[in-house]
Amino acid sequence: MFKKSFLSLLITLSLLFSSLGFSVHAAPQEDATYTEFLTTENKTGVIQDQLIEPQAANFSCNTGGWIVGSSGATQFTSQISLNGTLAWGLQLTPLGADLFGPMTTVWASYGSVEKSGSTRVLFPASIYTPHNLAYPGMYHGSISKYNYVGSSSPGSLEPGDVINLQFNLAGSSGATGIASISCRY
């Protein structure tokens, strides 16, 4: 309960300062590749938005473990295999379980691969279709060959590609969120 109240206080202060012309930004982190945008409902029913500034996108997709999102509600991990596949996992943290409730649905809403100056937009349903899991379930998938908008032949991940993934979250509490991941393959 304390964590939820504290988060609500931080959100309220951010919104107050933003409306007065002040700017509140998350401090840049050299190893951050992961951001979240959460919409939560407070006790009075007022919807509050918390936007965490995106961090630099050119860090390795080999995370070496879990990376906790900027708001602390979710965590992400990924690994590059020798056969050209990116395996990834997304999971709620205990704070996320408090915010989203006992059941959360997650699905991909956007994906792209930046390759040699061009951006290939992926079909979201080919990344991750809606899955509804109870905490502490892990949402996971992989990308190797991918279909993208404007091409009839699949693309392949190659060293140097920047992969951008965006997932929507909808909890049984009514809270919704977006988790965005960017990393270099």
Backbone hydrogen bonds in HBPLUS format (Angstrom, degrees):
<---DONOR---> <-ACCEPTOR-->    atom                        ^
c    i                          cat <-CA-CA->   ^        H-A-AA   ^      H-
h    n   atom  resd res      DA  || num        DHA   H-A  angle D-A-AA Bond
n    s   type  num  typ     dist DA aas  dist angle  dist       angle   num
A0005-SER N   A0001-MET O   2.95 MM   4  6.22 160.9  1.98 154.9 160.1     1
A0006-PHE N   A0002-PHE O   2.80 MM   4  5.97 162.1  1.83 154.6 160.0     2
A0007-LEU N   A0003-LYS O   2.86 MM   4  6.03 159.9  1.90 147.4 153.0     3
A0008-SER N   A0004-LYS O   2.94 MM   4  6.11 154.9  2.00 142.9 150.2     4
A0009-LEU N   A0005-SER O   2.90 MM   4  6.16 153.0  1.97 147.2 154.5     5
A0010-LEU N   A0006-PHE O   2.94 MM   4  6.28 159.8  1.98 151.5 156.4     6
A0011-ILE N   A0007-LEU O   2.93 MM   4  6.17 159.6  1.97 151.4 156.9     7
A0012-THR N   A0008-SER O   2.91 MM   4  6.11 164.2  1.94 150.2 154.6     8
A0013-LEU N   A0009-LEU O   2.91 MM   4  6.14 163.6  1.93 154.5 158.6     9
A0014-SER N   A0010-LEU O   2.92 MM   4  6.10 158.0  1.97 147.2 153.5    10
A0015-LEU N   A0011-ILE O   2.91 MM   4  6.18 163.1  1.94 155.3 159.5    11
A0016-LEU N   A0012-THR O   2.88 MM   4  6.06 158.4  1.93 149.7 156.2    12
A0017-PHE N   A0013-LEU O   2.88 MM   4  6.07 174.0  1.89 156.2 157.2    13
A0018-SER N   A0014-SER O   2.88 MM   4  5.97 154.7  1.95 145.4 153.4    14
A0019-SER N   A0015-LEU O   2.96 MM   4  6.11 153.5  2.03 145.6 151.9    15
A0020-LEU N   A0016-LEU O   3.14 MM   4  6.40 131.4  2.39 140.2 153.2    16
A0020-LEU N   A0017-PHE O   3.18 MM   3  5.05 133.5  2.41  92.7 105.4    17
A0022-PHE N   A0017-PHE O   2.81 MM   5  5.03 143.3  1.95 163.7 152.8    18
A0021-GLY N   A0018-SER O   3.21 MM   3  5.27 161.7  2.24 104.9 109.0    19
A0032-ALA N   A0029-GLN O   3.28 MM   3  5.29 161.5  2.32 104.8 110.4    20
A0182-SER N   A0033-THR O   3.17 MM 149  5.60 163.9  2.20 159.2 162.7    21
A0035-THR N   A0180-SER O   2.99 MM 145  5.30 167.1  2.01 154.5 158.7    22
A0180-SER N   A0035-THR O   2.88 MM 145  5.30 163.8  1.91 147.5 153.0    23
A0037-PHE N   A0178-ILE O   2.76 MM 141  4.99 150.9  1.85 148.7 156.1    24
A0178-ILE N   A0037-PHE O   2.65 MM 141  4.99 148.9  1.75 146.6 157.2    25
A0038-LEU N   A0050-GLN O   3.33 MM  12  5.61 147.5  2.45 151.3 155.4    26
A0050-GLN N   A0038-LEU O   3.16 MM  12  5.61 156.9  2.22 163.8 169.0    27
A0039-THR N   A0176-THR O   2.76 MM 137  5.25 171.4  1.76 160.4 157.5    28
A0176-THR N   A0039-THR O   3.01 MM 137  5.25 154.4  2.08 149.8 156.9    29
A0040-THR N   A0048-GLN O   3.38 MM   8  5.89 155.4  2.45 159.6 162.4    30
A0048-GLN N   A0040-THR O   3.24 MM   8  5.89 171.8  2.25 170.4 173.0    31
A0042-ASN N   A0046-VAL O   3.40 MM   4  5.90 172.5  2.41 149.7 150.2    32
A0045-GLY N   A0042-ASN O   3.01 MM   3  5.46 163.7  2.03 118.4 123.0    33
A0184-ARG N   A0059-PHE O   2.52 MM 125  5.36 164.6  1.54 142.2 148.0    34
A0061-CYS N   A0184-ARG O   2.90 MM 123  5.53 136.7  2.09 148.2 140.2    35
A0063-THR N   A0078-SER O   3.13 MM  15  5.63 154.2  2.20 137.4 144.8    36
A0067-ILE N   A0076-PHE O   2.74 MM   9  5.20 154.9  1.80 148.2 156.8    37
A0076-PHE N   A0067-ILE O   2.84 MM   9  5.20 155.2  1.90 140.7 147.4    38
A0069-GLY N   A0074-THR O   2.78 MM   5  5.49 176.8  1.78 153.2 154.3    39
A0072-GLY N   A0069-GLY O   2.93 MM   3  5.11 143.5  2.06 106.4 118.0    40
A0093-THR N   A0073-ALA O   2.94 MM  20  5.35 165.9  1.96 130.2 129.9    41
A0075-GLN N   A0091-GLN O   2.76 MM  16  5.38 148.7  1.85 158.1 167.8    42
A0091-GLN N   A0075-GLN O   2.97 MM  16  5.38 156.6  2.02 155.1 159.0    43
A0077-THR N   A0089-GLY O   2.96 MM  12  5.21 152.6  2.04 147.7 150.8    44
A0089-GLY N   A0077-THR O   2.85 MM  12  5.21 147.8  1.95 153.7 152.4    45
A0079-GLN N   A0087-ALA O   2.84 MM   8  5.33 147.7  1.95 152.0 159.2    46
A0087-ALA N   A0079-GLN O   2.96 MM   8  5.33 164.7  1.98 161.8 161.4    47
A0081-SER N   A0085-THR O   2.90 MM   4  5.34 160.0  1.94 158.6 163.8    48
A0084-GLY N   A0081-SER O   3.42 MM   3  5.82 158.0  2.47 115.7 114.8    49
A0086-LEU N   A0143-ILE O   2.73 MM  57  5.13 165.5  1.75 154.0 158.5    50
A0143-ILE N   A0086-LEU O   2.79 MM  57  5.13 147.9  1.90 140.1 151.0    51
A0088-TRP N   A0141-GLY O   2.90 MM  53  5.58 169.5  1.91 155.1 155.9    52
A0141-GLY N   A0088-TRP O   3.11 MM  53  5.58 156.6  2.17 143.0 147.3    53
A0090-LEU N   A0139-TYR O   2.69 MM  49  5.09 158.7  1.74 157.3 163.1    54
A0139-TYR N   A0090-LEU O   2.85 MM  49  5.09 158.1  1.90 171.5 165.7    55
A0096-GLY N   A0093-THR O   3.00 MM   3  4.91 111.5  2.48  95.0 111.6    56
A0097-ALA N   A0093-THR O   2.90 MM   4  6.25 152.4  1.97 155.3 163.2    57
A0098-ASP N   A0094-PRO O   3.04 MM   4  6.36 150.2  2.14 144.6 152.1    58
A0099-LEU N   A0095-LEU O   2.98 MM   4  6.32 151.9  2.06 147.9 155.9    59
A0100-PHE N   A0096-GLY O   2.77 MM   4  5.86 174.4  1.77 160.6 162.1    60
A0101-GLY N   A0097-ALA O   2.90 MM   4  5.30 142.0  2.05 133.3 141.2    61
A0173-SER N   A0100-PHE O   3.04 MM  73  5.30 159.1  2.09 133.1 131.1    62
A0135-TYR N   A0102-PRO O   3.27 MM  33  5.91 146.6  2.39 141.7 149.0    63
A0172-SER N   A0103-MET O   2.81 MM  69  5.36 144.6  1.94 167.1 164.9    64
A0104-THR N   A0133-LEU O   3.00 MM  29  5.68 162.7  2.03 155.2 159.1    65
A0133-LEU N   A0104-THR O   3.03 MM  29  5.68 158.0  2.08 154.8 149.5    66
A0105-THR N   A0170-ALA O   2.86 MM  65  5.20 170.1  1.87 146.8 148.0    67
A0170-ALA N   A0105-THR O   2.91 MM  65  5.20 149.5  2.00 148.3 156.8    68
A0106-VAL N   A0131-HIS O   2.92 MM  25  5.51 155.2  1.98 150.1 154.8    69
A0131-HIS N   A0106-VAL O   2.98 MM  25  5.51 149.9  2.07 145.4 154.1    70
A0107-TRP N   A0168-ASN O   3.13 MM  61  5.47 150.7  2.22 143.5 150.9    71
A0168-ASN N   A0107-TRP O   2.77 MM  61  5.47 159.5  1.81 170.3 171.8    72
A0108-ALA N   A0128-TYR O   2.97 MM  20  5.04 175.2  1.97 138.9 140.4    73
A0109-SER N   A0166-GLN O   2.86 MM  57  5.66 166.1  1.88 143.2 147.7    74
A0166-GLN N   A0110-TYR O   2.93 MM  56  5.02 149.0  2.03 152.2 142.8    75
A0122-LEU N   A0111-GLY O   2.80 MM  11  5.06 163.8  1.83 132.0 136.4    76
A0112-SER N   A0164-ASN O   2.88 MM  52  5.18 147.5  1.99 145.5 151.0    77
A0164-ASN N   A0112-SER O   2.94 MM  52  5.18 170.2  1.94 151.5 153.0    78
A0113-VAL N   A0120-ARG O   2.87 MM   7  5.13 149.2  1.96 139.2 149.4    79
A0120-ARG N   A0113-VAL O   2.84 MM   7  5.13 171.8  1.84 144.9 147.8    80
A0114-GLU N   A0162-VAL O   2.78 MM  48  4.96 167.8  1.79 150.1 153.6    81
A0162-VAL N   A0114-GLU O   3.06 MM  48  4.96 161.1  2.10 137.5 143.1    82
A0115-LYS N   A0118-SER O   2.79 MM   3  5.37 156.2  1.84 160.0 166.0    83
A0118-SER N   A0115-LYS O   2.97 MM   3  5.37 166.0  1.99 121.5 125.9    84
A0149-VAL N   A0121-VAL O   2.86 MM  28  5.64 159.7  1.90 167.1 170.8    85
A0126-SER N   A0123-PHE O   2.88 MM   3  5.47 145.3  2.01 118.2 128.7    86
A0127-ILE N   A0124-PRO O   2.94 MM   3  5.22 151.0  2.02 107.7 117.1    87
A0128-TYR N   A0124-PRO O   3.17 MM   4  6.56 162.5  2.20 169.7 168.5    88
A0137-GLY N   A0134-ALA O   2.71 MM   3  5.63 159.8  1.75 137.5 144.4    89
A0146-TYR N   A0155-GLY O   2.91 MM   9  5.26 154.7  1.98 138.4 146.5    90
A0155-GLY N   A0146-TYR O   2.77 MM   9  5.26 160.0  1.81 160.7 158.3    91
A0151-SER N   A0148-TYR O   3.33 MM   3  6.04 148.6  2.43 144.5 141.2    92
A0161-ASP N   A0158-GLU O   3.06 MM   3  5.82 166.1  2.08 147.5 149.5    93
A0185-TYR N   A0161-ASP O   2.64 MM  24  5.22 168.2  1.66 165.6 169.3    94
A0163-ILE N   A0183-CYS O   2.76 MM  20  5.45 161.9  1.79 170.7 169.7    95
A0183-CYS N   A0163-ILE O   2.98 MM  20  5.45 151.8  2.06 146.1 155.1    96
A0165-LEU N   A0181-ILE O   2.81 MM  16  5.12 163.2  1.83 153.0 158.6    97
A0181-ILE N   A0165-LEU O   2.78 MM  16  5.12 166.2  1.80 155.5 159.6    98
A0167-PHE N   A0179-ALA O   2.84 MM  12  5.19 162.5  1.87 150.4 156.4    99
A0179-ALA N   A0167-PHE O   2.87 MM  12  5.19 159.1  1.91 149.4 156.3   100
A0169-LEU N   A0177-GLY O   2.76 MM   8  4.90 149.4  1.85 148.3 146.1   101
A0177-GLY N   A0169-LEU O   2.88 MM   8  4.90 146.4  1.99 139.5 140.3   102
A0171-GLY N   A0175-ALA O   2.83 MM   4  5.34 178.0  1.83 170.0 170.7   103
A0174-GLY N   A0171-GLY O   3.05 MM   3  5.49 163.8  2.08 113.5 118.7   104
